[in-house]
Amino acid sequence: NEQNLDLAQAIRRAGFTVLTLHYRGAWGSPGVFSFTHALEDSDAAIAFMRDPATVAKYHLDPRRIFVAGHSMGGMMAASAAAHDPKIAGLVMISAWDIGAEGPHFAEPEHRKKQMDAGFGDEVIPLAGATPDGLMDEAAANAAKWDFVDYAPVLKLRPALILTADDGLTPDNQRLAAALKSAGDSDVTEEHMTTDHSYSDHRIALESTIVRWRERHQAAAGTAPQ
């Protein structure tokens, strides 16, 4: 249950405004957690960043909003960017493609494998959610939650796709390939030999993302409107 607050602080130290959030029902946030709610909450976070009152209060430049997500958050970041063509760029950190895995959740053997791997423990901080309920939700929405399908609407934005030794690399490589095939000329891929939480590569992770973000700062103001 990595929250990446060190990453948020590193990006803030580099001079950027950073919004972190807890999806409803997660880590004490009110409401009931579900993947559907998390997708909705991601869109709501972007809407909050674009609200004129928020822009004025925090001196934001709405032309330079980037989204980043780790694991399940990678899926949420891709969805939010796909829904808002003004998002300037996308960072995916060992993103979990819920749609790609969804059909397998209909298989009892796969469910048992995921539970043995700790899926049940990951649900503990999520109010109103159960392992079976989340797996059912993923299976039911598999056809519309494969993040590779977002490539046609993400292709005009730069993307940084980071992977680790956690079994999620193939899906992230599929997204990178789809973006390039769709015509995205600014897709950066980097693999780090570490675990899903990047436990021994936190500083490397921070440095990679900050450097990439700084390189794309000037061009962000010309993101598609």
Salt bridges, closest charged atoms under 4 A:
GLU2 OE2 - ARG202 NH2 3.77
ASP6 OD1 - ARG202 NH2 2.69
GLU40 OE1 - ARG24 NH2 3.10
ASP41 OD1 - ARG24 NH2 2.76
ASP43 OD2 - HIS83 ND1 2.92
ASP61 OD2 - ARG63 NH2 2.93
ASP61 OD2 - ARG64 NH1 2.48
ASP84 OD2 - ARG50 NE 2.78
ASP97 OD2 - ARG174 NH2 3.01
GLU101 OE2 - HIS110 NE2 2.73
GLU107 OE2 - HIS104 ND1 3.57
ASP116 OD2 - LYS112 NZ 2.91
ASP132 OD1 - ARG111 NH1 3.24
ASP136 OD1 - ARG111 NH2 2.27
ASP146 OD1 - ARG174 NH2 3.53
ASP165 OD1 - HIS191 NE2 2.69
ASP166 OD2 - HIS196 ND1 2.71
ASP171 OD1 - ARG174 NE 3.29
ASP186 OD2 - HIS216 NE2 2.76
GLU189 OE2 - LYS180 NZ 2.81
ASP200 OD1 - HIS201 ND1 2.87
